[in-house]
Amino acid sequence: MTPSEQNQSGAVGRLARFVRLALSTHDHDFTRGSLRKAVLLLALPMVLEPLMEALFTVADALFVGRLGADALAVLGLTEGVVTLVYTVGFGLGIPVTAMIARRIGEHDHEGAARVAVQANIVALLVGSLLGVVGALYGREALALMGASPEVIALGGPYAAITLGSTPVIVLLFVNAAIFRGAGDAVVALRALWLANGINLLLDPCLIFGLGPFPEWGVTGAAAATVVGRGVGAVYLIWCLLRGTSRLSFSRRHLRVEVPLMRELGRLSVGGIGQLLVETSSWVILARIVALSGSVAIAGYTVALRVLVFALMPAWGLAGAAATLVGQNLGAQQPERATRALWLTGIVNSAFLGAVTIVCLTLAGPITAAFTPDAEVQAVAAFGVRVVALGYVFYAWGMVLTQAFNGAGDTRTPFILNLVCFWAFKLPLAYFLSKSVGVTSGPAGVFWAICVAYSLNATLAFVWFRSGRWKRGFERGMMTSKPEA
């Protein structure tokens, strides 16, 4: 073996060992040692998490697609409503990650355990309330989404089961946030592996009635997903009760603490709000694009699929910033927290910079894989190129937003989203789409997306440089520990 081959073999071996370490439970103190290693250890499982969550929808669509267009419509329309449930789950998870990260950074494992228990109580209460409403009004939800009578008749049970499982969804998201805050993101990833594995096994069995299983059609897809997610949530709760090196529990923690629940609720307003603002702005954008016809909306849909997939790893990298900032501020190391943010931002911008080059040069072939229609391809390829122009800005915007959230400042991202996505992006998209020339129609919407997200990142950077974002941590995120 030549020296160059030996070097390559050694590099591959080191990479393999690092991946095994990142995907194993490890007792790593993220307030000490190499920040570069810390970012990568946290980022790898966080990058895989959204991919695992997306696999639920892909798997269901793969099997349900064989039942016909109406069955697929049930999935798509219900997913539109379930997105609001995801917003609540993720929104609750934002302050949970921040509060757990702070306690771990302070080496206050008792406080971290108490936050985790109260987070589960809040998740169960909120999820149960929404779940009851969803189970009772599943058919009405489909009707509000514009479903035909045939789709409502076919998908009523599916919608009722899916929306009724809200407690499971919220518990899964919140407990995953607990482990991310503790620096044990791989535990959350394992729960999604388990949940997806069960869903993939049960989907064909319950949809088509394989073996001893009943043939439930599209309703079987809902049952399989609920069982999979339920097992994933139970696994996370079991890991919490079993205890880890960072989170250990005893019977005394299993009680209601109103001050902690109130603090979680207060911070969740900003967390849920920032996600609702962003999510709803995309819904309105779709309506603006629809004014330009079916080709425009088809191209817009394809472009978003490509763009969102490309951004998934970047979201995972940005998630590492929330944990590192929260833990290091808790350890009274604001300089290290700032360095962690810079390093994460540099890595994220380098990654999305490379993705930008790919999008600019290969947008045509990539979008052609989704549709044979030349007109749709043209719209989609143009959208991918335009939106990707701002990817380096988005990289920093994601990291800064997660850093604010990790510091307990959920209010700033909420305000920035209101300004950039409602007050700026939506009016600009409508104005440009109605103009004449190169920005008319869907082109105007794509340019509005690019400019709005770049503006969001710029304003976030200005706020970060002011240093005032740390006040959310110093003042608002439970500066005094609740009495035992």
Contacts in CASP RR format, 6 or more apart in sequence:
PFRMAT RR
TARGET T0000
AUTHOR 0000-0000-0000
METHOD contacts of the structure
MODEL  1
MTPSEQNQSGAVGRLARFVRLALSTHDHDFTRGSLRKAVLLLALPMVLEP
LMEALFTVADALFVGRLGADALAVLGLTEGVVTLVYTVGFGLGIPVTAMI
ARRIGEHDHEGAARVAVQANIVALLVGSLLGVVGALYGREALALMGASPE
VIALGGPYAAITLGSTPVIVLLFVNAAIFRGAGDAVVALRALWLANGINL
LLDPCLIFGLGPFPEWGVTGAAAATVVGRGVGAVYLIWCLLRGTSRLSFS
RRHLRVEVPLMRELGRLSVGGIGQLLVETSSWVILARIVALSGSVAIAGY
TVALRVLVFALMPAWGLAGAAATLVGQNLGAQQPERATRALWLTGIVNSA
FLGAVTIVCLTLAGPITAAFTPDAEVQAVAAFGVRVVALGYVFYAWGMVL
TQAFNGAGDTRTPFILNLVCFWAFKLPLAYFLSKSVGVTSGPAGVFWAIC
VAYSLNATLAFVWFRSGRWKRGFERGMMTSKPEA
1 9 0 8 1.000
18 40 0 8 1.000
19 44 0 8 1.000
21 41 0 8 1.000
22 40 0 8 1.000
22 41 0 8 1.000
22 44 0 8 1.000
22 45 0 8 1.000
22 186 0 8 1.000
23 44 0 8 1.000
23 45 0 8 1.000
23 186 0 8 1.000
23 189 0 8 1.000
24 186 0 8 1.000
25 184 0 8 1.000
25 186 0 8 1.000
25 187 0 8 1.000
25 244 0 8 1.000
26 41 0 8 1.000
26 186 0 8 1.000
27 245 0 8 1.000
27 246 0 8 1.000
28 38 0 8 1.000
28 41 0 8 1.000
28 183 0 8 1.000
30 38 0 8 1.000
30 42 0 8 1.000
30 183 0 8 1.000
30 323 0 8 1.000
30 324 0 8 1.000
30 327 0 8 1.000
30 328 0 8 1.000
31 105 0 8 1.000
31 327 0 8 1.000
31 328 0 8 1.000
31 330 0 8 1.000
31 331 0 8 1.000
31 333 0 8 1.000
31 336 0 8 1.000
35 324 0 8 1.000
35 336 0 8 1.000
35 339 0 8 1.000
35 340 0 8 1.000
35 343 0 8 1.000
36 343 0 8 1.000
38 320 0 8 1.000
38 324 0 8 1.000
38 340 0 8 1.000
39 317 0 8 1.000
39 320 0 8 1.000
39 324 0 8 1.000
39 340 0 8 1.000
39 343 0 8 1.000
39 344 0 8 1.000
39 347 0 8 1.000
42 180 0 8 1.000
42 183 0 8 1.000
42 185 0 8 1.000
42 319 0 8 1.000
42 320 0 8 1.000
42 323 0 8 1.000
42 324 0 8 1.000
43 316 0 8 1.000
43 317 0 8 1.000
43 319 0 8 1.000
43 320 0 8 1.000
43 344 0 8 1.000
43 347 0 8 1.000
45 185 0 8 1.000
45 186 0 8 1.000
45 188 0 8 1.000
45 189 0 8 1.000
46 180 0 8 1.000
46 185 0 8 1.000
46 189 0 8 1.000
46 315 0 8 1.000
46 316 0 8 1.000
46 317 0 8 1.000
46 319 0 8 1.000
46 320 0 8 1.000
47 312 0 8 1.000
47 313 0 8 1.000
47 315 0 8 1.000
47 316 0 8 1.000
47 317 0 8 1.000
48 189 0 8 1.000
49 176 0 8 1.000
49 185 0 8 1.000
49 188 0 8 1.000
49 189 0 8 1.000
49 192 0 8 1.000
49 316 0 8 1.000
50 312 0 8 1.000
50 315 0 8 1.000
50 316 0 8 1.000
51 312 0 8 1.000
52 189 0 8 1.000
52 192 0 8 1.000
52 193 0 8 1.000
52 195 0 8 1.000
52 196 0 8 1.000
53 192 0 8 1.000
54 312 0 8 1.000
55 196 0 8 1.000
56 195 0 8 1.000
56 196 0 8 1.000
56 199 0 8 1.000
56 225 0 8 1.000
56 229 0 8 1.000
57 75 0 8 1.000
57 79 0 8 1.000
59 196 0 8 1.000
59 199 0 8 1.000
59 200 0 8 1.000
59 203 0 8 1.000
60 75 0 8 1.000
60 199 0 8 1.000
60 203 0 8 1.000
60 221 0 8 1.000
60 224 0 8 1.000
60 225 0 8 1.000
61 72 0 8 1.000
61 75 0 8 1.000
63 203 0 8 1.000
63 204 0 8 1.000
63 207 0 8 1.000
63 208 0 8 1.000
63 221 0 8 1.000
64 71 0 8 1.000
64 72 0 8 1.000
64 74 0 8 1.000
64 75 0 8 1.000
64 207 0 8 1.000
64 217 0 8 1.000
64 218 0 8 1.000
64 221 0 8 1.000
65 71 0 8 1.000
65 72 0 8 1.000
67 207 0 8 1.000
67 217 0 8 1.000
67 218 0 8 1.000
70 148 0 8 1.000
70 150 0 8 1.000
70 151 0 8 1.000
70 154 0 8 1.000
71 154 0 8 1.000
71 217 0 8 1.000
71 218 0 8 1.000
73 147 0 8 1.000
73 148 0 8 1.000
73 151 0 8 1.000
74 142 0 8 1.000
74 147 0 8 1.000
74 151 0 8 1.000
74 154 0 8 1.000
74 155 0 8 1.000
74 156 0 8 1.000
74 158 0 8 1.000
74 159 0 8 1.000
74 218 0 8 1.000
75 158 0 8 1.000
75 218 0 8 1.000
75 221 0 8 1.000
77 142 0 8 1.000
77 145 0 8 1.000
77 146 0 8 1.000
77 147 0 8 1.000
77 151 0 8 1.000
77 159 0 8 1.000
78 141 0 8 1.000
78 142 0 8 1.000
78 145 0 8 1.000
78 155 0 8 1.000
78 158 0 8 1.000
78 159 0 8 1.000
78 162 0 8 1.000
78 163 0 8 1.000
80 145 0 8 1.000
81 141 0 8 1.000
81 144 0 8 1.000
81 145 0 8 1.000
81 159 0 8 1.000
81 163 0 8 1.000
82 162 0 8 1.000
82 163 0 8 1.000
82 169 0 8 1.000
83 279 0 8 1.000
84 276 0 8 1.000
84 279 0 8 1.000
85 130 0 8 1.000
85 163 0 8 1.000
85 166 0 8 1.000
85 169 0 8 1.000
85 170 0 8 1.000
86 169 0 8 1.000
86 173 0 8 1.000
87 272 0 8 1.000
87 275 0 8 1.000
87 276 0 8 1.000
87 279 0 8 1.000
88 126 0 8 1.000
88 127 0 8 1.000
88 130 0 8 1.000
88 166 0 8 1.000
88 170 0 8 1.000
88 272 0 8 1.000
89 123 0 8 1.000
89 169 0 8 1.000
89 170 0 8 1.000
89 173 0 8 1.000
89 174 0 8 1.000
89 272 0 8 1.000
90 173 0 8 1.000
90 271 0 8 1.000
90 275 0 8 1.000
91 268 0 8 1.000
91 270 0 8 1.000
91 271 0 8 1.000
91 272 0 8 1.000
91 273 0 8 1.000
91 274 0 8 1.000
91 275 0 8 1.000
92 119 0 8 1.000
92 122 0 8 1.000
92 123 0 8 1.000
92 126 0 8 1.000
92 170 0 8 1.000
92 173 0 8 1.000
92 174 0 8 1.000
92 177 0 8 1.000
92 264 0 8 1.000
92 268 0 8 1.000
92 271 0 8 1.000
92 272 0 8 1.000
93 119 0 8 1.000
93 173 0 8 1.000
93 174 0 8 1.000
93 177 0 8 1.000
93 268 0 8 1.000
93 271 0 8 1.000
94 177 0 8 1.000
94 267 0 8 1.000
94 268 0 8 1.000
94 270 0 8 1.000
94 271 0 8 1.000
94 322 0 8 1.000
94 405 0 8 1.000
94 406 0 8 1.000
94 410 0 8 1.000
95 263 0 8 1.000
95 264 0 8 1.000
95 265 0 8 1.000
95 267 0 8 1.000
95 268 0 8 1.000
95 271 0 8 1.000
95 405 0 8 1.000
95 408 0 8 1.000
95 410 0 8 1.000
95 477 0 8 1.000
96 115 0 8 1.000
96 116 0 8 1.000
96 119 0 8 1.000
96 174 0 8 1.000
96 177 0 8 1.000
96 178 0 8 1.000
96 181 0 8 1.000
96 264 0 8 1.000
97 177 0 8 1.000
97 178 0 8 1.000
97 180 0 8 1.000
97 181 0 8 1.000
97 322 0 8 1.000
97 323 0 8 1.000
97 405 0 8 1.000
97 406 0 8 1.000
98 181 0 8 1.000
98 267 0 8 1.000
98 322 0 8 1.000
98 326 0 8 1.000
98 405 0 8 1.000
98 406 0 8 1.000
98 407 0 8 1.000
98 408 0 8 1.000
98 410 0 8 1.000
98 477 0 8 1.000
99 115 0 8 1.000
99 119 0 8 1.000
99 263 0 8 1.000
99 264 0 8 1.000
99 267 0 8 1.000
99 408 0 8 1.000
99 477 0 8 1.000
99 478 0 8 1.000
100 112 0 8 1.000
100 115 0 8 1.000
100 116 0 8 1.000
100 177 0 8 1.000
100 178 0 8 1.000
100 181 0 8 1.000
100 182 0 8 1.000
100 247 0 8 1.000
101 181 0 8 1.000
101 182 0 8 1.000
101 183 0 8 1.000
101 322 0 8 1.000
101 323 0 8 1.000
101 325 0 8 1.000
101 326 0 8 1.000
101 327 0 8 1.000
101 330 0 8 1.000
101 406 0 8 1.000
102 326 0 8 1.000
102 327 0 8 1.000
102 329 0 8 1.000
102 330 0 8 1.000
102 408 0 8 1.000
102 473 0 8 1.000
102 477 0 8 1.000
102 478 0 8 1.000
103 109 0 8 1.000
103 111 0 8 1.000
103 112 0 8 1.000
103 115 0 8 1.000
103 330 0 8 1.000
104 112 0 8 1.000
104 181 0 8 1.000
104 182 0 8 1.000
104 183 0 8 1.000
104 246 0 8 1.000
104 327 0 8 1.000
105 326 0 8 1.000
105 327 0 8 1.000
105 328 0 8 1.000
105 329 0 8 1.000
105 330 0 8 1.000
105 331 0 8 1.000
106 330 0 8 1.000
106 331 0 8 1.000
107 331 0 8 1.000
108 481 0 8 1.000
109 246 0 8 1.000
109 247 0 8 1.000
109 248 0 8 1.000
111 481 0 8 1.000
112 182 0 8 1.000
112 246 0 8 1.000
112 247 0 8 1.000
113 247 0 8 1.000
113 248 0 8 1.000
113 249 0 8 1.000
113 250 0 8 1.000
113 253 0 8 1.000
114 253 0 8 1.000
114 257 0 8 1.000
114 260 0 8 1.000
114 482 0 8 1.000
115 178 0 8 1.000
115 260 0 8 1.000
115 264 0 8 1.000
116 178 0 8 1.000
116 240 0 8 1.000
116 247 0 8 1.000
116 249 0 8 1.000
116 253 0 8 1.000
117 249 0 8 1.000
117 253 0 8 1.000
117 254 0 8 1.000
117 255 0 8 1.000
117 257 0 8 1.000
118 256 0 8 1.000
118 257 0 8 1.000
118 260 0 8 1.000
118 261 0 8 1.000
118 264 0 8 1.000
119 174 0 8 1.000
119 175 0 8 1.000
119 177 0 8 1.000
119 178 0 8 1.000
119 264 0 8 1.000
120 171 0 8 1.000
120 174 0 8 1.000
120 175 0 8 1.000
120 237 0 8 1.000
120 240 0 8 1.000
121 256 0 8 1.000
121 261 0 8 1.000
122 174 0 8 1.000
122 261 0 8 1.000
122 264 0 8 1.000
122 265 0 8 1.000
122 268 0 8 1.000
123 167 0 8 1.000
123 170 0 8 1.000
123 171 0 8 1.000
123 173 0 8 1.000
123 174 0 8 1.000
123 175 0 8 1.000
124 167 0 8 1.000
124 170 0 8 1.000
124 171 0 8 1.000
126 170 0 8 1.000
127 166 0 8 1.000
127 167 0 8 1.000
127 169 0 8 1.000
127 170 0 8 1.000
127 171 0 8 1.000
128 166 0 8 1.000
128 167 0 8 1.000
130 163 0 8 1.000
130 166 0 8 1.000
130 167 0 8 1.000
130 170 0 8 1.000
131 163 0 8 1.000
131 164 0 8 1.000
131 165 0 8 1.000
131 166 0 8 1.000
131 167 0 8 1.000
132 164 0 8 1.000
133 163 0 8 1.000
134 141 0 8 1.000
134 159 0 8 1.000
134 160 0 8 1.000
134 163 0 8 1.000
134 164 0 8 1.000
134 166 0 8 1.000
135 160 0 8 1.000
135 161 0 8 1.000
135 163 0 8 1.000
135 164 0 8 1.000
136 160 0 8 1.000
137 163 0 8 1.000
138 156 0 8 1.000
138 159 0 8 1.000
138 160 0 8 1.000
138 163 0 8 1.000
139 152 0 8 1.000
139 155 0 8 1.000
139 156 0 8 1.000
139 159 0 8 1.000
139 160 0 8 1.000
141 159 0 8 1.000
141 163 0 8 1.000
142 151 0 8 1.000
142 152 0 8 1.000
142 155 0 8 1.000
142 156 0 8 1.000
142 159 0 8 1.000
143 152 0 8 1.000
147 155 0 8 1.000
154 218 0 8 1.000
155 218 0 8 1.000
155 219 0 8 1.000
157 219 0 8 1.000
157 222 0 8 1.000
158 218 0 8 1.000
158 219 0 8 1.000
158 220 0 8 1.000
158 221 0 8 1.000
158 222 0 8 1.000
161 219 0 8 1.000
161 222 0 8 1.000
161 223 0 8 1.000
161 226 0 8 1.000
162 222 0 8 1.000
162 225 0 8 1.000
162 226 0 8 1.000
165 222 0 8 1.000
165 225 0 8 1.000
165 226 0 8 1.000
165 229 0 8 1.000
165 230 0 8 1.000
168 226 0 8 1.000
168 229 0 8 1.000
168 230 0 8 1.000
168 233 0 8 1.000
169 229 0 8 1.000
171 233 0 8 1.000
171 236 0 8 1.000
171 237 0 8 1.000
172 191 0 8 1.000
172 195 0 8 1.000
172 229 0 8 1.000
172 230 0 8 1.000
172 232 0 8 1.000
172 233 0 8 1.000
172 236 0 8 1.000
175 188 0 8 1.000
175 191 0 8 1.000
175 233 0 8 1.000
175 236 0 8 1.000
175 237 0 8 1.000
175 240 0 8 1.000
176 188 0 8 1.000
176 191 0 8 1.000
176 192 0 8 1.000
176 236 0 8 1.000
177 188 0 8 1.000
178 236 0 8 1.000
178 240 0 8 1.000
178 247 0 8 1.000
179 185 0 8 1.000
179 187 0 8 1.000
179 188 0 8 1.000
179 236 0 8 1.000
179 239 0 8 1.000
180 188 0 8 1.000
180 319 0 8 1.000
180 322 0 8 1.000
180 323 0 8 1.000
181 322 0 8 1.000
181 323 0 8 1.000
181 326 0 8 1.000
181 327 0 8 1.000
182 244 0 8 1.000
182 246 0 8 1.000
182 247 0 8 1.000
183 246 0 8 1.000
183 323 0 8 1.000
183 327 0 8 1.000
184 244 0 8 1.000
184 246 0 8 1.000
184 247 0 8 1.000
185 323 0 8 1.000
187 236 0 8 1.000
187 239 0 8 1.000
187 244 0 8 1.000
188 236 0 8 1.000
190 235 0 8 1.000
191 232 0 8 1.000
191 233 0 8 1.000
191 235 0 8 1.000
191 236 0 8 1.000
191 239 0 8 1.000
192 232 0 8 1.000
194 228 0 8 1.000
194 231 0 8 1.000
194 232 0 8 1.000
194 235 0 8 1.000
195 228 0 8 1.000
195 229 0 8 1.000
195 230 0 8 1.000
195 231 0 8 1.000
195 232 0 8 1.000
196 228 0 8 1.000
197 228 0 8 1.000
198 224 0 8 1.000
198 227 0 8 1.000
198 228 0 8 1.000
198 231 0 8 1.000
199 224 0 8 1.000
199 225 0 8 1.000
199 227 0 8 1.000
199 228 0 8 1.000
199 229 0 8 1.000
202 213 0 8 1.000
202 220 0 8 1.000
202 223 0 8 1.000
202 224 0 8 1.000
202 227 0 8 1.000
202 228 0 8 1.000
203 220 0 8 1.000
203 221 0 8 1.000
203 224 0 8 1.000
203 225 0 8 1.000
204 210 0 8 1.000
205 211 0 8 1.000
205 213 0 8 1.000
205 224 0 8 1.000
206 213 0 8 1.000
206 214 0 8 1.000
206 215 0 8 1.000
206 216 0 8 1.000
206 217 0 8 1.000
206 219 0 8 1.000
206 220 0 8 1.000
206 221 0 8 1.000
206 223 0 8 1.000
206 224 0 8 1.000
207 215 0 8 1.000
207 216 0 8 1.000
207 217 0 8 1.000
207 218 0 8 1.000
207 220 0 8 1.000
207 221 0 8 1.000
207 224 0 8 1.000
208 215 0 8 1.000
208 217 0 8 1.000
209 215 0 8 1.000
209 216 0 8 1.000
216 223 0 8 1.000
240 247 0 8 1.000
240 249 0 8 1.000
241 249 0 8 1.000
243 249 0 8 1.000
257 482 0 8 1.000
259 482 0 8 1.000
260 478 0 8 1.000
260 482 0 8 1.000
263 477 0 8 1.000
263 478 0 8 1.000
267 408 0 8 1.000
267 410 0 8 1.000
267 477 0 8 1.000
268 410 0 8 1.000
269 410 0 8 1.000
269 414 0 8 1.000
270 410 0 8 1.000
270 411 0 8 1.000
270 413 0 8 1.000
270 414 0 8 1.000
271 405 0 8 1.000
271 410 0 8 1.000
271 413 0 8 1.000
271 414 0 8 1.000
273 414 0 8 1.000
273 417 0 8 1.000
274 401 0 8 1.000
274 410 0 8 1.000
274 413 0 8 1.000
274 414 0 8 1.000
274 416 0 8 1.000
274 417 0 8 1.000
277 414 0 8 1.000
277 417 0 8 1.000
277 418 0 8 1.000
277 421 0 8 1.000
277 422 0 8 1.000
278 417 0 8 1.000
278 421 0 8 1.000
281 421 0 8 1.000
281 422 0 8 1.000
281 425 0 8 1.000
281 426 0 8 1.000
284 426 0 8 1.000
285 425 0 8 1.000
285 426 0 8 1.000
285 429 0 8 1.000
285 445 0 8 1.000
285 448 0 8 1.000
285 449 0 8 1.000
286 297 0 8 1.000
286 300 0 8 1.000
288 426 0 8 1.000
288 429 0 8 1.000
288 430 0 8 1.000
288 433 0 8 1.000
288 445 0 8 1.000
289 296 0 8 1.000
289 297 0 8 1.000
289 300 0 8 1.000
289 433 0 8 1.000
289 441 0 8 1.000
289 442 0 8 1.000
289 445 0 8 1.000
290 296 0 8 1.000
290 297 0 8 1.000
291 433 0 8 1.000
291 441 0 8 1.000
292 433 0 8 1.000
292 441 0 8 1.000
292 442 0 8 1.000
295 373 0 8 1.000
295 375 0 8 1.000
295 376 0 8 1.000
295 379 0 8 1.000
296 379 0 8 1.000
296 441 0 8 1.000
296 442 0 8 1.000
298 371 0 8 1.000
298 373 0 8 1.000
298 376 0 8 1.000
298 379 0 8 1.000
298 380 0 8 1.000
299 367 0 8 1.000
299 371 0 8 1.000
299 376 0 8 1.000
299 377 0 8 1.000
299 379 0 8 1.000
299 380 0 8 1.000
299 442 0 8 1.000
300 379 0 8 1.000
300 380 0 8 1.000
300 383 0 8 1.000
300 442 0 8 1.000
300 445 0 8 1.000
302 367 0 8 1.000
302 370 0 8 1.000
302 371 0 8 1.000
302 376 0 8 1.000
302 377 0 8 1.000
302 379 0 8 1.000
302 380 0 8 1.000
303 367 0 8 1.000
303 379 0 8 1.000
303 380 0 8 1.000
303 381 0 8 1.000
303 382 0 8 1.000
303 383 0 8 1.000
303 384 0 8 1.000
303 387 0 8 1.000
303 446 0 8 1.000
305 370 0 8 1.000
306 359 0 8 1.000
306 363 0 8 1.000
306 366 0 8 1.000
306 367 0 8 1.000
306 370 0 8 1.000
306 380 0 8 1.000
306 384 0 8 1.000
307 359 0 8 1.000
307 384 0 8 1.000
307 387 0 8 1.000
307 388 0 8 1.000
310 352 0 8 1.000
310 355 0 8 1.000
310 358 0 8 1.000
310 359 0 8 1.000
310 388 0 8 1.000
310 391 0 8 1.000
311 352 0 8 1.000
311 394 0 8 1.000
313 351 0 8 1.000
314 348 0 8 1.000
314 351 0 8 1.000
314 352 0 8 1.000
314 355 0 8 1.000
314 394 0 8 1.000
314 395 0 8 1.000
314 398 0 8 1.000
315 398 0 8 1.000
317 344 0 8 1.000
317 345 0 8 1.000
317 347 0 8 1.000
317 348 0 8 1.000
317 351 0 8 1.000
317 398 0 8 1.000
317 399 0 8 1.000
318 344 0 8 1.000
318 345 0 8 1.000
318 348 0 8 1.000
318 395 0 8 1.000
318 397 0 8 1.000
318 398 0 8 1.000
318 399 0 8 1.000
318 401 0 8 1.000
318 402 0 8 1.000
319 398 0 8 1.000
319 402 0 8 1.000
320 344 0 8 1.000
321 340 0 8 1.000
321 341 0 8 1.000
321 344 0 8 1.000
321 345 0 8 1.000
321 399 0 8 1.000
321 402 0 8 1.000
321 403 0 8 1.000
321 406 0 8 1.000
322 402 0 8 1.000
322 403 0 8 1.000
322 405 0 8 1.000
322 406 0 8 1.000
323 406 0 8 1.000
324 337 0 8 1.000
324 340 0 8 1.000
324 341 0 8 1.000
324 344 0 8 1.000
325 337 0 8 1.000
325 340 0 8 1.000
325 341 0 8 1.000
325 402 0 8 1.000
325 403 0 8 1.000
325 406 0 8 1.000
325 407 0 8 1.000
326 337 0 8 1.000
326 406 0 8 1.000
326 407 0 8 1.000
326 408 0 8 1.000
326 473 0 8 1.000
328 334 0 8 1.000
328 336 0 8 1.000
328 337 0 8 1.000
328 340 0 8 1.000
329 337 0 8 1.000
329 407 0 8 1.000
329 470 0 8 1.000
329 473 0 8 1.000
330 473 0 8 1.000
334 470 0 8 1.000
337 403 0 8 1.000
337 407 0 8 1.000
341 399 0 8 1.000
341 400 0 8 1.000
341 403 0 8 1.000
341 464 0 8 1.000
344 399 0 8 1.000
345 395 0 8 1.000
345 396 0 8 1.000
345 399 0 8 1.000
348 395 0 8 1.000
348 396 0 8 1.000
348 398 0 8 1.000
348 399 0 8 1.000
349 392 0 8 1.000
349 395 0 8 1.000
349 396 0 8 1.000
351 395 0 8 1.000
352 391 0 8 1.000
352 392 0 8 1.000
352 394 0 8 1.000
352 395 0 8 1.000
353 391 0 8 1.000
353 392 0 8 1.000
353 395 0 8 1.000
355 388 0 8 1.000
355 391 0 8 1.000
356 388 0 8 1.000
356 389 0 8 1.000
356 390 0 8 1.000
356 391 0 8 1.000
356 392 0 8 1.000
359 366 0 8 1.000
359 384 0 8 1.000
359 385 0 8 1.000
359 388 0 8 1.000
359 391 0 8 1.000
360 385 0 8 1.000
360 388 0 8 1.000
360 389 0 8 1.000
363 380 0 8 1.000
363 381 0 8 1.000
363 382 0 8 1.000
363 383 0 8 1.000
363 384 0 8 1.000
363 385 0 8 1.000
363 388 0 8 1.000
364 377 0 8 1.000
364 380 0 8 1.000
364 381 0 8 1.000
364 384 0 8 1.000
366 381 0 8 1.000
366 384 0 8 1.000
367 377 0 8 1.000
367 380 0 8 1.000
367 381 0 8 1.000
367 384 0 8 1.000
368 377 0 8 1.000
370 380 0 8 1.000
371 377 0 8 1.000
371 380 0 8 1.000
379 442 0 8 1.000
382 442 0 8 1.000
382 443 0 8 1.000
382 446 0 8 1.000
383 442 0 8 1.000
383 443 0 8 1.000
383 446 0 8 1.000
386 443 0 8 1.000
386 446 0 8 1.000
386 447 0 8 1.000
386 449 0 8 1.000
386 450 0 8 1.000
387 446 0 8 1.000
387 449 0 8 1.000
387 450 0 8 1.000
389 450 0 8 1.000
390 450 0 8 1.000
390 453 0 8 1.000
390 454 0 8 1.000
393 453 0 8 1.000
393 454 0 8 1.000
393 457 0 8 1.000
393 458 0 8 1.000
394 453 0 8 1.000
394 454 0 8 1.000
394 457 0 8 1.000
395 457 0 8 1.000
396 457 0 8 1.000
396 460 0 8 1.000
396 461 0 8 1.000
397 453 0 8 1.000
397 456 0 8 1.000
397 457 0 8 1.000
397 460 0 8 1.000
397 461 0 8 1.000
400 457 0 8 1.000
400 460 0 8 1.000
400 461 0 8 1.000
400 463 0 8 1.000
400 464 0 8 1.000
401 413 0 8 1.000
401 416 0 8 1.000
401 460 0 8 1.000
403 464 0 8 1.000
403 469 0 8 1.000
404 410 0 8 1.000
404 412 0 8 1.000
404 413 0 8 1.000
404 460 0 8 1.000
404 463 0 8 1.000
404 464 0 8 1.000
404 469 0 8 1.000
405 413 0 8 1.000
406 473 0 8 1.000
407 469 0 8 1.000
407 470 0 8 1.000
407 472 0 8 1.000
407 473 0 8 1.000
407 477 0 8 1.000
408 472 0 8 1.000
408 473 0 8 1.000
408 476 0 8 1.000
408 477 0 8 1.000
409 469 0 8 1.000
409 470 0 8 1.000
409 471 0 8 1.000
409 472 0 8 1.000
409 473 0 8 1.000
411 472 0 8 1.000
412 460 0 8 1.000
412 463 0 8 1.000
412 469 0 8 1.000
413 460 0 8 1.000
416 456 0 8 1.000
416 459 0 8 1.000
416 460 0 8 1.000
416 463 0 8 1.000
417 456 0 8 1.000
419 459 0 8 1.000
420 452 0 8 1.000
420 453 0 8 1.000
420 455 0 8 1.000
420 456 0 8 1.000
420 459 0 8 1.000
421 452 0 8 1.000
421 456 0 8 1.000
424 452 0 8 1.000
424 455 0 8 1.000
425 448 0 8 1.000
425 449 0 8 1.000
425 451 0 8 1.000
425 452 0 8 1.000
426 448 0 8 1.000
428 448 0 8 1.000
428 451 0 8 1.000
428 452 0 8 1.000
429 444 0 8 1.000
429 445 0 8 1.000
429 448 0 8 1.000
429 449 0 8 1.000
432 439 0 8 1.000
432 440 0 8 1.000
432 441 0 8 1.000
432 443 0 8 1.000
432 444 0 8 1.000
432 445 0 8 1.000
432 447 0 8 1.000
432 448 0 8 1.000
433 439 0 8 1.000
433 440 0 8 1.000
433 441 0 8 1.000
433 442 0 8 1.000
433 443 0 8 1.000
433 444 0 8 1.000
433 445 0 8 1.000
434 440 0 8 1.000
434 441 0 8 1.000
435 444 0 8 1.000
439 447 0 8 1.000
463 469 0 8 1.000
END
